[in-house]
Amino acid sequence: MNRPAAPSPELVLEWASTVQSTSDLILRRLTGDYHEDAWGFDEEFTETVFPVFEFLYSTWWRVQVEGAANVPGHGRVLLVANHSGTIFPFDGAMIATAIQKEHPLPRWVRAMVLNWAFDLPFVSYILRRLGGVAANPANLGRLLEEDQPVMVFPEGQKGFGKDFADRYRLQRFGRGGFIEVALEAGCPIVPVAVVGAEEIYPKLGESKPLARALGSPYVPITPTFPWLGPLGLLPLPSRWRIEFLEPIDLSAYGPGASEDRSLVFDLSEQVREQIQEALYRGLVKRGPAFL
């Protein structure tokens, strides 16, 4: 009977090194020896969990990216994207992963997150350490003043929790607050169109009784959740496309332009229309969602 080949010394050393480094990381974090910035972002934690996002990006959702180089490699920039996900905001995670993997000058992107998510204890902990920040104009302005790349989702909850029948139809962009902040900061806007996230948890409805029981403002019903319990949280393996459009330069307007309601509305509609058109293009280029 043939015996299985013994692992090579190099592989054994690699395993031992991985186990040792992981043990050291866990010990340091348990003793509080780690760094967070003023917003709670923990780069070491993010790098540790990043392989999970890489797997989802490359293998599970087979993400195709177009125009990543349109995102400036330094300085403040506002990424404005359509929103979806239903249960988890994987669209933001995949945008950030695309910048890391496809951009010639990768950097971590901060995300404006729906405020109610920070009322969920475990979710709040994870979001902050991955770069999530409560969505409001003051926080967005501060991040841009720090020359951070920031992504926002102007559709808000209406986009995140839209029914499957309304997939890829952009909701209203609110009152254009993101435009006001971008004008005040003098930063470029890069519209982003994400195709694929609408199919990972096809939303059929909502359960208000379950939401009240869980203390959550929103519990969706999908073909698998809550019927399959925790297994229903597994996202479906749809195919994704992310397109970063050309930057919109706002520097010529000046910060005072943020008080011009007509201009703010026009710019907001311009961004919305560009994203909607890119979504239609992306759906055609992607083809079937799961094949």
PyMOL commands that set and color helices and strands:
alter all, ss='L'
color gray80, all
select helices_A, chain A and resi 9-30+43-60+68-70+90-102+115-119+121-129+137-145+156-160+164-166+177-185+197-199+208-214+229-233+255-259+261-286
alter helices_A, ss='H'
color red, helices_A
select strands_A, chain A and resi 64-66+77-81+110-113+132-134+149-152+189-195+205-206+220-221+241-244
alter strands_A, ss='S'
color yellow, strands_A
deselect
rebuild
show_as cartoon
